[in-house]
Amino acid sequence: MRVVVTRPQADSERSAAALRARGHSVLVAPLMRVEPLAADLSGNWGAVIITSANAPGAIAGNPACKALLKLPLFAVGQRSADAARQAGYSDVATAGGDVADLVRLIAAHHADAAVPLLYLAGEDRAADLVAELAAHGITAEMAVVYRAVTMPFPPELIAALQAGDVDAVLHFSRRSADNYLASATQAGLAGQALAVRHLCLSAQIAEPLKAAGANRIAVAKRPEEATLIDLLALPEA
């Protein structure tokens, strides 16, 4: 199949490699660019929390990075955990892929923290992790360390949609789905962009696509890239 991946460039390339290994043709069309943001990360922290693979790399140049690498880190899923290890963290605990799993993991292993935990966050967030941890008696402070900037459809994607040469689009986040819809409208290709198959990592990600009128949507049973890619081999419902 001809599959479109709209994640930021580095993430798209990793996903594209997995897709090509299964015999798919891939059009990498990043609709987001991740930009690090300056943040004061100094302080006495009990552990680091991340909900995105973008977070570890975003603080690579921060003066506090070396000290933070020595702390335990809680990652929302495997992709973010891999990014943390690649950045230099060695004590990494991995949740099942969503914020509820992450909160349970932290509550089970770090509920007695004497000092706050540090949540390295993006500018746009789907959940209030700090409040959810507070409900479990766990104190955390959030630092916004990166933002995702929306990009327009590249010429290659415009041409492929116009030619009907796209079989499916993979959506890994609510933000990427929103960006896809906004960029499609901007390019005057809303109809073509909605007509293809849309494979989503979660039901929440599928919501804006459904609301926009897409009717060829499938949602992964688990919020994992491999499970999402598996949808390509299944017949449409």
Residue frames relative to the residue before (quaternion, step in Angstrom):
aa qw qx qy qz dx dy dz
M 1.0000 0.0000 0.0000 0.0000 0.00 0.00 0.00
R 0.3976 -0.6501 0.5788 0.2901 3.59 -1.28 0.37
V 0.0407 -0.8317 0.5505 -0.0593 3.54 -0.36 1.31
V 0.2547 -0.7583 0.5854 0.1320 3.55 -1.00 0.90
V 0.0899 -0.7631 0.6388 0.0404 3.56 -0.99 0.92
T 0.1647 -0.8430 0.5109 0.0340 3.57 -0.60 1.17
R 0.3789 0.7426 -0.4771 0.2782 3.60 1.24 0.26
P 0.6661 -0.4319 0.3773 0.4770 3.61 -1.23 0.06
Q 0.7272 -0.5137 0.2326 0.3914 3.55 -1.11 0.79
A 0.7048 0.4689 -0.2952 0.4431 3.61 0.70 -1.01
D 0.6633 0.4906 -0.3022 0.4776 3.58 0.96 -0.86
S 0.6373 0.5378 -0.3268 0.4448 3.58 1.00 -0.82
E 0.6558 0.5171 -0.3221 0.4459 3.57 0.96 -0.82
R 0.6379 0.5093 -0.3323 0.4725 3.60 1.02 -0.73
S 0.6668 0.4895 -0.3023 0.4737 3.58 0.94 -0.88
A 0.6290 0.5440 -0.3325 0.4447 3.57 1.01 -0.81
A 0.6318 0.5335 -0.3355 0.4514 3.59 0.99 -0.77
A 0.6570 0.5025 -0.3064 0.4711 3.58 1.00 -0.84
L 0.6587 0.5076 -0.3050 0.4641 3.58 1.02 -0.78
R 0.6660 0.4985 -0.3074 0.4619 3.58 0.92 -0.86
A 0.6039 0.5615 -0.3537 0.4414 3.57 1.11 -0.64
R 0.7001 0.4157 -0.2579 0.5202 3.58 1.23 -0.44
G 0.6442 -0.5868 0.3027 0.3861 3.57 1.23 0.31
H 0.5173 0.6468 -0.4188 0.3723 3.60 1.23 0.17
S 0.3969 -0.6447 0.5930 0.2742 3.52 -1.30 0.48
V 0.1375 -0.8293 0.5408 0.0297 3.60 -0.80 0.98
L 0.1478 -0.7363 0.6543 0.0889 3.51 -1.10 0.86
V 0.1943 -0.7820 0.5858 0.0867 3.57 -0.47 1.22
A 0.0934 0.8024 -0.5745 0.1317 3.56 -0.54 1.23
P 0.1413 -0.8297 0.5336 0.0834 3.61 0.32 1.19
L 0.1427 -0.7893 0.5940 0.0621 3.55 -0.84 1.01
M 0.7191 0.3013 -0.2360 0.5800 3.54 1.34 0.24
R 0.1292 -0.7415 0.6511 0.0979 3.51 -1.22 0.66
V 0.2905 -0.7731 0.5407 0.1599 3.58 -0.73 1.04
E 0.0841 -0.7955 0.6000 0.0092 3.56 -0.85 1.06
P 0.4080 -0.6930 0.5291 0.2709 3.63 -0.82 0.92
L 0.1933 -0.7577 0.6126 0.1151 3.55 -1.20 0.61
A 0.5022 -0.6435 0.4834 0.3164 3.56 -1.03 0.78
A 0.0843 0.7891 -0.6019 0.0887 3.59 -0.96 0.87
D 0.4068 -0.6775 0.5546 0.2607 3.54 -1.17 0.67
L 0.0414 -0.8324 0.5517 -0.0327 3.57 -0.33 1.27
S 0.3920 0.7186 -0.4860 0.3063 3.57 1.24 0.25
G 0.4466 0.6770 -0.5056 0.2942 3.57 -1.14 0.57
N 0.5077 -0.6101 0.5099 0.3318 3.51 -1.37 0.03
W 0.0109 0.8352 -0.5447 0.0755 3.58 -0.24 1.28
G 0.4410 -0.7077 0.4925 0.2494 3.53 -1.13 0.69
A 0.7705 -0.1163 0.1102 0.6170 3.56 1.18 -0.63
V 0.3962 -0.6782 0.5655 0.2516 3.52 -1.36 0.24
I 0.1400 -0.7722 0.6153 0.0745 3.58 -1.11 0.76
I 0.0089 0.7875 -0.6162 -0.0064 3.58 -1.02 0.79
T 0.1842 -0.7749 0.5959 0.1028 3.56 -1.14 0.70
S 0.7494 0.2712 -0.1924 0.5726 3.57 1.26 0.28
A 0.5247 -0.6261 0.4810 0.3183 3.53 -1.17 0.64
N 0.5727 0.6049 -0.3789 0.4031 3.60 1.24 -0.25
A 0.5872 0.6498 -0.3604 0.3208 3.58 1.11 -0.63
P 0.6815 0.5004 -0.3389 0.4128 3.67 0.68 -0.90
G 0.6916 0.4791 -0.2842 0.4598 3.57 0.89 -0.87
A 0.6101 0.5914 -0.3461 0.3978 3.57 1.13 -0.65
I 0.7457 0.3738 -0.2227 0.5046 3.60 1.13 -0.52
A 0.2954 0.7980 -0.4894 0.1908 3.59 1.25 0.23
G 0.7582 0.3667 -0.2061 0.4983 3.59 1.03 -0.72
N 0.4614 0.6923 -0.4448 0.3315 3.59 1.26 0.09
P 0.5614 -0.6332 0.4095 0.3409 3.63 -0.95 0.79
A 0.6948 0.4768 -0.2747 0.4632 3.59 1.14 -0.60
C 0.4135 0.7567 -0.4512 0.2300 3.60 1.24 -0.22
K 0.6614 0.5270 -0.3227 0.4251 3.60 0.82 -0.96
A 0.6699 0.4879 -0.2999 0.4725 3.60 0.95 -0.84
L 0.6583 0.5209 -0.3169 0.4414 3.59 0.98 -0.81
L 0.5967 0.5890 -0.3626 0.4069 3.60 1.09 -0.64
K 0.6475 0.5332 -0.3132 0.4454 3.59 1.18 -0.48
L 0.6194 0.5754 -0.3300 0.4200 3.60 1.26 -0.32
P 0.5666 -0.5271 0.4790 0.4143 3.58 -1.25 0.25
L 0.1446 -0.7874 0.5940 0.0789 3.56 -1.11 0.65
F 0.2006 -0.7556 0.6158 0.0983 3.54 -1.04 0.90
A 0.1024 -0.8117 0.5750 0.0088 3.57 -0.66 1.15
V 0.5408 -0.6617 0.4168 0.3098 3.56 -0.99 0.83
G 0.8121 -0.0447 0.0621 0.5784 3.60 1.08 -0.66
Q 0.7623 -0.4171 0.2524 0.4258 3.53 -1.33 0.08
R 0.6460 0.5305 -0.3338 0.4356 3.59 0.93 -0.84
S 0.6840 0.4599 -0.2933 0.4843 3.60 0.89 -0.87
A 0.6151 0.5393 -0.3453 0.4599 3.59 1.09 -0.67
D 0.6423 0.5165 -0.3204 0.4669 3.59 0.97 -0.84
A 0.6516 0.5127 -0.3148 0.4620 3.58 0.99 -0.84
A 0.6332 0.5302 -0.3291 0.4579 3.58 1.05 -0.75
R 0.6648 0.4914 -0.3077 0.4711 3.59 0.91 -0.87
Q 0.6348 0.5277 -0.3280 0.4594 3.57 1.02 -0.81
A 0.6695 0.4989 -0.2906 0.4674 3.59 1.11 -0.70
G 0.6704 -0.5301 0.2939 0.4280 3.58 1.24 -0.26
Y 0.4915 0.6335 -0.4490 0.3943 3.59 1.24 0.08
S 0.2069 -0.8022 0.5500 0.1055 3.57 -0.94 0.85
D 0.7183 0.3731 -0.2276 0.5413 3.60 1.13 -0.62
V 0.1718 0.8163 -0.5157 0.1954 3.56 0.25 1.34
A 0.1101 -0.7659 0.6318 0.0461 3.57 -0.88 1.03
T 0.2083 -0.8195 0.5303 0.0621 3.56 -0.81 1.04
A 0.2972 -0.7449 0.5742 0.1647 3.57 -0.89 1.00
G 0.6961 -0.5386 0.3226 0.3482 3.54 -1.34 0.11
G 0.7484 -0.4334 0.2288 0.4468 3.58 1.17 0.11
D 0.7786 0.2139 -0.1760 0.5631 3.61 1.18 -0.15
V 0.7095 -0.4907 0.3044 0.4038 3.55 -1.30 0.34
A 0.6131 0.5495 -0.3582 0.4403 3.61 1.02 -0.71
D 0.6398 0.5090 -0.3128 0.4835 3.58 1.02 -0.81
L 0.6503 0.5324 -0.3089 0.4452 3.55 0.98 -0.88
V 0.6470 0.5135 -0.3172 0.4659 3.58 0.94 -0.86
R 0.6528 0.5086 -0.3165 0.4636 3.58 0.95 -0.85
L 0.6420 0.5310 -0.3202 0.4509 3.57 0.97 -0.84
I 0.6836 0.4758 -0.2891 0.4719 3.57 0.87 -0.94
A 0.6456 0.5262 -0.3213 0.4506 3.59 0.96 -0.84
A 0.6806 0.4983 -0.2888 0.4529 3.56 1.04 -0.76
H 0.8051 0.3174 -0.1365 0.4822 3.58 1.02 -0.74
H 0.8155 0.2209 -0.0941 0.5265 3.60 1.12 -0.43
A 0.2890 0.8019 -0.4865 0.1917 3.59 1.15 0.48
D 0.7128 0.4453 -0.2538 0.4788 3.61 1.15 -0.53
A 0.2517 0.8012 -0.5120 0.1806 3.61 1.19 0.44
A 0.3546 -0.7539 0.5192 0.1906 3.57 -0.85 1.00
V 0.7534 0.2492 -0.1574 0.5878 3.58 1.24 -0.40
P 0.6444 -0.5506 0.3502 0.3986 3.62 -1.14 0.44
L 0.3967 -0.6522 0.5834 0.2773 3.53 -1.32 0.37
L 0.3389 -0.7437 0.5449 0.1872 3.57 -1.14 0.62
Y 0.1653 -0.7853 0.5937 0.0598 3.56 -0.66 1.18
L 0.1946 -0.7722 0.5990 0.0841 3.58 -0.57 1.20
A 0.0146 -0.8647 0.4957 -0.0798 3.55 -0.14 1.34
G 0.4575 -0.6239 0.5515 0.3120 3.49 -1.39 0.20
E 0.6725 -0.5065 0.3564 0.4052 3.55 -1.28 0.31
D 0.7560 0.2581 -0.1515 0.5821 3.59 1.10 -0.70
R 0.0082 -0.8124 0.5803 -0.0564 3.56 -0.76 1.07
A 0.4183 -0.7239 0.4987 0.2284 3.56 -1.06 0.79
A 0.7979 0.1776 -0.0795 0.5705 3.60 1.16 -0.46
D 0.4266 -0.6726 0.5411 0.2699 3.57 -1.26 0.47
L 0.1804 -0.8391 0.5070 0.0797 3.55 0.27 1.31
V 0.6312 0.5450 -0.3430 0.4324 3.60 0.94 -0.81
A 0.6724 0.4849 -0.2950 0.4751 3.60 0.96 -0.86
E 0.6543 0.5118 -0.3235 0.4530 3.58 0.98 -0.78
L 0.6443 0.4933 -0.3224 0.4875 3.58 1.07 -0.65
A 0.6174 0.5530 -0.3412 0.4433 3.59 1.03 -0.77
A 0.6160 0.5541 -0.3410 0.4441 3.58 1.10 -0.68
H 0.6967 0.4087 -0.2527 0.5326 3.56 1.29 -0.38
G 0.5780 -0.6220 0.3588 0.3877 3.57 1.27 0.27
I 0.5545 0.5981 -0.3865 0.4306 3.57 1.26 0.39
T 0.2753 -0.7739 0.5525 0.1416 3.57 -0.78 1.04
A 0.0730 0.7751 -0.6233 0.0737 3.54 -0.88 0.99
E 0.1911 -0.7531 0.6170 0.1249 3.54 -1.21 0.59
M 0.3230 -0.7674 0.5315 0.1559 3.54 -0.99 0.90
A 0.0607 -0.7527 0.6542 0.0413 3.53 -1.12 0.80
V 0.2936 -0.7505 0.5667 0.1713 3.59 -0.72 1.06
V 0.0540 -0.8558 0.5130 -0.0381 3.57 -0.40 1.26
Y 0.7991 0.1041 -0.0986 0.5838 3.61 1.22 -0.02
R 0.1356 -0.7625 0.6210 0.1203 3.53 -1.30 0.27
A 0.3453 -0.7159 0.5682 0.2131 3.54 -1.22 0.53
V 0.1962 -0.7882 0.5786 0.0738 3.56 -0.70 1.13
T 0.4242 -0.7273 0.4844 0.2376 3.59 -0.76 1.05
M 0.1721 -0.7757 0.6034 0.0678 3.54 -1.03 0.93
P 0.4955 -0.6484 0.4762 0.3274 3.64 -1.10 0.54
F 0.6566 -0.4576 0.3991 0.4474 3.56 -1.32 0.15
P 0.3748 -0.7002 0.5494 0.2594 3.62 -0.87 0.85
P 0.6784 -0.5080 0.3341 0.4125 3.62 -1.18 0.47
E 0.6310 0.5540 -0.3441 0.4202 3.62 1.00 -0.77
L 0.6757 0.4756 -0.2983 0.4777 3.58 0.99 -0.79
I 0.6081 0.5446 -0.3498 0.4596 3.58 1.02 -0.73
A 0.6786 0.4899 -0.2900 0.4642 3.57 0.87 -0.96
A 0.6587 0.5154 -0.3163 0.4477 3.60 0.93 -0.84
L 0.6647 0.4873 -0.3083 0.4750 3.60 0.95 -0.82
Q 0.6464 0.5209 -0.3214 0.4556 3.58 0.95 -0.82
A 0.7196 0.4335 -0.2390 0.4870 3.58 1.07 -0.75
G 0.4421 -0.6942 0.4528 0.3430 3.58 1.27 -0.11
D 0.4653 0.7074 -0.4041 0.3461 3.54 1.22 0.58
V 0.5700 0.5295 -0.4133 0.4732 3.59 1.05 0.80
D 0.2423 -0.7842 0.5559 0.1317 3.57 -0.78 1.01
A 0.8149 -0.0579 0.0924 0.5692 3.58 0.93 -0.85
V 0.2016 -0.7311 0.6368 0.1390 3.52 -1.32 0.50
L 0.2689 -0.7487 0.5838 0.1619 3.58 -0.96 0.88
H 0.1119 -0.7918 0.5996 0.0336 3.56 -0.92 0.97
F 0.1732 -0.8314 0.5262 0.0428 3.56 -0.54 1.24
S 0.8011 0.1234 -0.0742 0.5809 3.61 1.21 -0.24
R 0.6215 -0.5266 0.4195 0.4005 3.56 -1.27 0.41
R 0.6359 0.5371 -0.3299 0.4453 3.56 0.99 -0.82
S 0.6693 0.4946 -0.3191 0.4534 3.61 0.91 -0.82
A 0.6247 0.5210 -0.3391 0.4726 3.60 1.08 -0.68
D 0.6441 0.5082 -0.3187 0.4746 3.59 0.97 -0.83
N 0.6501 0.5196 -0.3134 0.4573 3.58 0.97 -0.86
Y 0.6245 0.5481 -0.3298 0.4481 3.55 1.01 -0.85
L 0.6829 0.4835 -0.2864 0.4666 3.58 0.89 -0.95
A 0.6675 0.4986 -0.3091 0.4586 3.59 0.92 -0.88
S 0.6804 0.4854 -0.2932 0.4643 3.58 0.93 -0.87
A 0.6079 0.5487 -0.3476 0.4567 3.59 1.11 -0.66
T 0.6562 0.4989 -0.3046 0.4772 3.57 0.97 -0.87
Q 0.6408 0.5355 -0.3127 0.4527 3.56 0.97 -0.88
A 0.7174 0.4352 -0.2420 0.4872 3.57 1.05 -0.79
G 0.4582 -0.6920 0.4422 0.3401 3.60 1.25 -0.13
L 0.5883 0.5886 -0.3422 0.4363 3.57 1.22 0.55
A 0.1958 0.8272 -0.5123 0.1224 3.58 1.12 0.53
G 0.6616 0.5230 -0.3127 0.4372 3.59 0.91 -0.89
Q 0.6888 0.4658 -0.2781 0.4809 3.57 0.84 -0.96
A 0.6623 0.5266 -0.3078 0.4351 3.58 0.98 -0.84
L 0.6887 0.4674 -0.2763 0.4804 3.59 1.08 -0.69
A 0.6260 0.6058 -0.3326 0.3611 3.59 1.10 -0.64
V 0.6307 0.5493 -0.3454 0.4256 3.61 1.11 -0.53
R 0.6190 -0.5076 0.4216 0.4260 3.59 -1.30 0.06
H 0.1399 -0.7745 0.6131 0.0683 3.54 -1.07 0.82
L 0.0936 -0.8007 0.5916 0.0032 3.56 -0.56 1.21
C 0.1049 -0.8460 0.5219 -0.0303 3.55 -0.52 1.28
L 0.5237 -0.6632 0.4519 0.2858 3.54 -1.07 0.81
S 0.8016 0.0248 -0.0100 0.5973 3.60 1.18 -0.48
A 0.6494 -0.5136 0.3894 0.4034 3.56 -1.30 0.29
Q 0.6067 0.5632 -0.3478 0.4402 3.58 1.08 -0.70
I 0.6510 0.5119 -0.3118 0.4658 3.57 1.01 -0.80
A 0.6615 0.5273 -0.3021 0.4394 3.58 1.06 -0.73
E 0.5175 0.7022 -0.3999 0.2815 3.60 1.13 -0.59
P 0.7142 0.4322 -0.3044 0.4588 3.67 0.68 -0.87
L 0.6096 0.5469 -0.3527 0.4526 3.59 1.12 -0.58
K 0.6416 0.5049 -0.3156 0.4835 3.57 1.00 -0.84
A 0.6668 0.5169 -0.3017 0.4441 3.56 0.91 -0.93
A 0.6759 0.4931 -0.2845 0.4681 3.58 1.12 -0.67
G 0.6306 -0.5742 0.3206 0.4122 3.58 1.26 -0.21
A 0.4240 0.6811 -0.4880 0.3438 3.59 1.20 0.19
N 0.0927 -0.8295 0.5499 0.0310 3.61 -0.85 0.90
R 0.6350 0.4530 -0.3467 0.5208 3.59 1.26 0.27
I 0.2674 0.7817 -0.4959 0.2674 3.53 0.57 1.26
A 0.0046 -0.7628 0.6465 0.0108 3.55 -1.09 0.79
V 0.2250 -0.7785 0.5779 0.0964 3.56 -1.07 0.82
A 0.4973 -0.6673 0.4713 0.2920 3.56 -0.92 0.92
K 0.5141 -0.6551 0.4598 0.3085 3.58 -1.03 0.76
R 0.7638 0.1265 -0.0824 0.6276 3.55 1.22 -0.57
P 0.4937 -0.6826 0.4479 0.2995 3.62 -1.01 0.73
E 0.4149 0.6782 -0.4836 0.3660 3.55 0.63 1.21
E 0.5843 -0.6116 0.4029 0.3495 3.56 -1.03 0.78
A 0.6533 0.5235 -0.3296 0.4365 3.61 0.87 -0.88
T 0.6553 0.5046 -0.3087 0.4697 3.58 1.00 -0.82
L 0.6209 0.5331 -0.3323 0.4688 3.56 1.08 -0.74
I 0.6753 0.4877 -0.2966 0.4670 3.58 0.87 -0.91
D 0.5826 0.5947 -0.3652 0.4166 3.59 1.09 -0.66
L 0.5727 0.6158 -0.3738 0.3912 3.61 1.14 -0.63
L 0.5836 0.6044 -0.3740 0.3927 3.58 1.11 -0.61
A 0.6986 0.4716 -0.2659 0.4678 3.58 1.12 -0.65
L 0.6181 0.5561 -0.3411 0.4387 3.59 1.25 -0.21
P 0.5131 -0.6224 0.4770 0.3491 3.61 -1.07 0.60
E 0.5503 -0.6043 0.4536 0.3553 3.56 -1.12 0.58
A 0.5127 -0.6512 0.4696 0.3043 3.54 -1.07 0.81
